[in-house]
Amino acid sequence: MSNIPFNVDAYTAKLIGRENVSKLDGAVLELVKNTYDADASVCLLYFEKETSTLYIGDNGTGMTEAVILKHWMTIGSSSKKIEFKTKKGRVQTGAKGIGRFALDRIADNCNLVTISEEEHLLWKVDWSVFQFGQKITDITAELNKVNISFLDFLGQVTNKDVIKLVADKFATTGSIFRLTNLSDSWDTATIESIKSNLKTLIPPEFKEVFNIYFFESNTSLKDAMLLQDTDGFSYDYKIKFQALSNGNVTITINRDEFDFGDDFEKVTSEAGFVTDQKNYFKGAPIIENTSFTEVLGRKTHIENTIGNFEGTLYYAKLTAPRVEREKYYYKDITGRPDIRDSFGGVRIYRDGFRVRPYGDPKSTSVDWLMLALRKNKSPAAVSHKTGAWRVNSDQIHGSIYISRTNITLPDQANRQGIVETKEFLLLQEFIQNIIRFFERDRQFVCRTLNDYYDRLHPTEEIEKELEQKLKQDAQKEQQAKQENKIYRPEFIDVKKVSVLVEKKDSTIKQLENELQMLRVLATTGIVTNTYIHEIKAITHKLGMKISMAKDALHIDANIDEGLKYVLEANEIRHFFTSWFKVTVESVRRDKRTMRNTDLNQLLSKFILDWESALSPKNIKINKTIDDIVFKCFPYEIESILNNLIANSTSSFDGSRAAEKIINISISSIEDGIIIQYYDSGVGLSNAYKKNPRLILEPFESDKRSTTGDVIGTGMGMWIVNRIVNEYNGSIDLSENKNHENGFYITMVLKEKQ
């Protein structure tokens, strides 16, 4: 009897890799993880659109011929299984030996230059040869010893900053892949998605030892750096914890939400905070030394079978109503960025690398801690006397750090999460209870300040008294009806009512003013967001021309050439000025004052600014405006047109129309004006054709990316509708039902009294 060996079909081996690395962004992340495992301090990605080529490189240890033959060329083999710590002490992130199939997922052809301390090697493979009918042992890759440097390998690269980074950081060892015949279309949406995932792949604090650069053909070195400084990060509460395998747990809470200003001592003392509590407002941390069992709230001892782990969580609200700011002495959070789409959710990192999909805003696992469910079960306000306040799931984000040594939290085979062992469920419960420590502290502070506010504002007590009397009156009236008696309601003190009405009127007026200002700022934000790519491109071109002028004058001493670049920079500046005018001009104070406004004069200049900004897009605006003096807030009329024009230009981006035309007609009617607006873009999507008025609802948008994701804010048309309503006007969208392309809207506005 003879012994015969097993073999594997080459295509089957390829499928094994595809099962584990099925998506493009996952494939890129796998290769970036490998650069970290190679002890690199820099990972470089460069997509060159002109040649449809992707480069991925690192300045790590490189690979020797022995490593390539024994591990890289043996599917399922990995040196990380034996030595999972690198020379720099990093715990390596993978050990299945299939991550190299990420190369196949990205492109058919791969050239690799790898330089170690021993040798320079060039490795080539064509993944398309992994086909049905061939055995894996019949497939070969090409490996040669060479005498080329990284700069030689990148000889055709057009981005000079890529060359500069490699020259500065890739001094001795490392590896660079050149991938061609890419499997996917690397459009803007794909690139932005990959960059977004890379930004959260490792914690920001790792930036000092490892950073990732993503270049395109015109990306500068500064813009390519994905892991930026986080010193400016703003939060209200910071919660750090460390759990040890012996059961000890340390929790540290920092308050950064409250600001009592010069009245610190007066307010905190009168509110009833003791000395220790006052110190916590000044930056002193609240430190809680407890145990694993106590955090979980169990009566019997629970052993920490998870092992050592730790985490940092942040609570950051995005809005604070005026009444709450006054009541709770909140710090000013104006301008706080909304980072939920990029850094939202509670993420898990294993040995410094993100475990997906936990905390991913585009995944169902964004709320894997089920905080929304907790909130629904206990919706009490933070000042509630007895109810337990729970944080909203979108208000808290942070990082949980585990390790390869946490063997009871194994990765799933497809690298799409952690196996849900009993320890994983224990981890969920533990973090939920860690959050409770912060929730209790914040509720204690807000309850105390709420009581203090009530003592200082008797109108609040009057309102409660009136509400109570009305409730009692209703009960007594009902009882009288049942007993067939005549009910005479108690009189309410008119002085008390007048004080309350006066306060309510003042509050309503302030809120109306705030709402008007927020609408114009929202419109400015919508317009800016719509054209952010154009603004960035203009800024980049302006910087390049100024830099070229400087080089011509200082290096080449060529005055004519320098003057040429200065004139070109000045021309670009005019475009930038136009964008500036259409995005921020509306917030000028004089436009926020009700007055009799010459609409022809106001809008002629306004449309001229838009035409200058849109000229590179070949969009033409036709206007017909009667000589009308109309009593209004000028910024509100501009806001209507700003939102409509922003929508139109976005529509033209997806249109093949021969001409890009916007028609604006404004004429006078008996007691107001009528605005008729049309563009030749793609028009409303079929989802809105039957009932066009749906687009007037908040958060309704048919603006989508090339991947099908909704990218519109859904606020522009809602703002238009709100403004028209305030002028007792009406909106007619019915004409859109009669046309396949183009957008039609007619608005009637009555004059303000």
Helices and strands as residue ranges (DSSP letters): H 10-20, H 24-37, E 42-48, E 53-58, H 65-67, I 68-72, G 79-81, H 101-106, E 107-115, E 120-126, G 127-129, G 136-138, E 142-145, H 150-153, H 160-169, E 174-182, H 188-199, G 204-208, E 211-215, H 221-224, E 237-243, E 248-255, G 261-263, H 264-271, H 275-281, E 286-291, H 292-296, E 309-315, H 322-328, H 340-343, E 346-350, E 353-355, G 364-367, H 371-377, G 393-395, E 396-402, H 422-456, H 458-482, H 494-530, H 532-554, H 559-584, G 585-587, G 589-592, E 595-598, H 599-614, G 615-617, E 619-625, E 629-632, H 634-653, E 660-669, E 672-679, H 686-689, G 692-696, H 716-726, E 730-732, G 734-738, E 743-750
